Amino acid sequence: MADWQIRSMTSGDIPAVLAIEAQAHDFPWSHGNFEDGLVSGYYMVVLEKAGTVSGYGVVQIILDEGHLLNITITPQLHGQGLGRELLLHLMDYARHRTDTLFLEVRPSNNRAIALYQTAGFNEIGLRRNYYPSRNGGREDALLMALAF
Ligand SMILES: CC(C)(COP(=O)(O)OP(=O)(O)OC[C@H]1O[C@@H](n2cnc3c(N)ncnc32)[C@H](O)[C@@H]1OP(=O)(O)O)[C@@H](O)C(=O)NCCC(=O)NCCS
């Protein structure tokens, strides 16, 4: 993580964030989704080095529950430990404010599931037909939780 920094996201970061979002997700968040998160006071951070944003994360706190809504690393930098560093940062934020951190993940997203499991998350359920899928249908979501 040498030279990498995690700092608060601002609306000025959204164009760079959207460029990564479009590469990393089949169904990317919109500009409005990120703006709404900032306006709503979600915890939103970017991971950057030398002024270049290469990842970001979003956590929503509702009473004593945290929800990890987005965690993304630019595809060219996958597999170098950046996602884990960002997740640990977001877990640390949630740990001080909530009892449990929840997330949804596509059952096909093996890389993300492996990361969450090794960080201590457990599968606690399935949300049927939660996500749109590439073939025009729907895909279930695994619901995972980390109790602090
Ligand atoms: C999920 C994501 C954030 C992980 O970021 P990353 O920087 O690639 O992850 P890391 O390098 O920190 O690796 C963390 C763990 O992921 C798993 N992992 C990494 N590369 C993997 C691969 N090729 N296959 C399977 N698991 C892999 C391993 O468990 C790894 O831990 P380890 O290195 O201790 O074995 C990143 O892949 C991403 O942005 N994906 C697209 C967006 C996305 O799916 N977000 C999550 C939505 S729920």
The ligand as an ORCA input file, in Angstrom:
! r2SCAN-3c Opt
* xyz 0 1
  C     -13.712     -7.452     -5.600
  C     -12.503     -6.514     -5.761
  C     -12.832     -5.188     -5.082
  C     -11.281     -7.156     -5.118
  O     -10.189     -6.261     -5.292
  P      -8.697     -6.802     -5.597
  O      -7.803     -5.638     -5.416
  O      -8.673     -7.507     -6.889
  O      -8.537     -7.856     -4.421
  P      -7.191     -8.239     -3.636
  O      -6.029     -8.209     -4.565
  O      -7.113     -7.386     -2.403
  O      -7.492     -9.732     -3.241
  C      -8.320     -9.985     -2.159
  C      -8.773    -11.421     -2.190
  O      -9.605    -11.647     -3.326
  C      -9.416    -13.000     -3.732
  N      -8.893    -13.006     -5.088
  C      -8.012    -12.143     -5.646
  N      -7.786    -12.478     -6.919
  C      -8.552    -13.564     -7.170
  C      -8.782    -14.371     -8.307
  N      -8.172    -14.155     -9.482
  N      -9.661    -15.392     -8.203
  C     -10.312    -15.635     -7.047
  N     -10.111    -14.911     -5.928
  C      -9.263    -13.890     -5.993
  C      -8.452    -13.633     -2.768
  O      -9.184    -14.162     -1.680
  C      -7.670    -12.442     -2.330
  O      -7.065    -12.616     -1.104
  P      -5.540    -13.177     -1.042
  O      -4.744    -12.331     -1.962
  O      -5.184    -12.996      0.397
  O      -5.634    -14.593     -1.482
  C     -12.174     -6.289     -7.270
  O     -11.983     -7.543     -7.873
  C     -13.231     -5.523     -8.036
  O     -13.224     -4.298     -8.068
  N     -14.142     -6.262     -8.718
  C     -15.140     -5.631     -9.564
  C     -16.166     -4.937     -8.739
  C     -16.841     -5.884     -7.789
  O     -17.194     -7.008     -8.127
  N     -17.041     -5.400     -6.556
  C     -17.692     -6.171     -5.514
  C     -19.159     -6.168     -5.731
  S     -20.014     -7.020     -4.424
*
